[in-house]
């Protein structure tokens, strides 16, 4: 194992990835596609803009809370 895998930052990144993956799985299991909440500025530029809506960011703790809430409502 290299030094990067042992750093606190690497652990936080892995934790955030697990939280993201858990939320993604819970949403998919409940048949939910969460609509994004903000417009992506880059997608608005150019002669033929293709606006995209972006969900944004949340903490790993909030991702876990959302995953638990969605999981409780899944059939």
C-alpha positions as CSV (number, residue, x, y, z in Angstrom):
1,X,0.0,0.0,0.0
2,X,1.4,3.4,-1.0
3,X,1.5,6.5,1.2
4,X,-1.5,8.0,-0.6
5,X,-3.8,5.2,0.4
6,X,-2.8,5.7,4.1
7,X,-3.5,9.5,4.3
8,X,-6.5,10.9,6.1
9,X,-7.5,12.6,2.8
10,X,-7.6,9.2,1.0
11,X,-9.8,7.8,3.8
12,X,-12.2,10.7,3.5
13,X,-12.3,10.3,-0.3
14,X,-13.1,6.6,0.0
15,X,-15.7,7.4,2.6
16,X,-17.4,9.9,0.3
17,X,-17.3,7.4,-2.6
18,X,-19.0,4.8,-0.4
19,X,-21.6,7.4,0.7
20,X,-22.2,8.3,-3.0
21,X,-22.5,4.7,-4.1
22,X,-24.9,4.0,-1.2
23,X,-27.1,6.9,-2.2
24,X,-27.0,5.9,-5.8
25,X,-28.0,2.3,-5.0
26,X,-30.8,3.4,-2.7
27,X,-32.2,5.8,-5.2
28,X,-32.0,3.2,-8.0
29,X,-33.6,0.6,-5.7
30,X,-36.5,2.9,-5.0
31,X,-36.9,3.7,-8.8
32,X,-36.0,7.3,-8.2
33,X,-34.0,9.6,-10.4
34,X,-33.4,12.7,-8.4
35,X,-33.9,15.9,-10.4
36,X,-31.0,18.3,-10.3
37,X,-31.5,21.5,-8.5
38,X,-29.3,24.1,-10.2
39,X,-28.3,25.1,-13.8
40,X,-24.8,24.2,-14.9
41,X,-23.2,27.4,-16.1
42,X,-20.9,25.8,-18.6
43,X,-23.8,24.2,-20.4
44,X,-25.4,27.6,-20.9
45,X,-22.7,29.1,-23.1
46,X,-22.2,29.0,-26.9
47,X,-24.4,29.6,-29.9
48,X,-26.6,26.5,-29.2
49,X,-26.6,26.1,-25.4
50,X,-27.7,22.8,-24.0
51,X,-28.7,23.7,-20.5
52,X,-28.0,21.0,-17.9
53,X,-29.4,21.0,-14.4
54,X,-26.9,20.0,-11.7
55,X,-27.9,18.3,-8.4
56,X,-24.9,19.9,-6.6
57,X,-22.9,18.6,-3.7
58,X,-23.6,17.3,-0.2
59,X,-21.6,15.9,2.6
60,X,-21.1,12.1,3.0
61,X,-23.2,12.3,6.2
62,X,-26.1,13.8,4.2
63,X,-25.7,11.2,1.4
64,X,-26.0,8.5,4.1
65,X,-29.1,10.2,5.6
66,X,-30.7,10.4,2.1
67,X,-29.8,6.7,1.4
68,X,-31.5,5.6,4.7
69,X,-34.6,7.7,4.0
70,X,-35.0,6.3,0.5
71,X,-34.3,2.8,1.6
72,X,-37.1,3.0,4.2
73,X,-39.6,4.0,1.4
74,X,-38.5,1.4,-1.1
75,X,-40.9,-1.5,-1.7
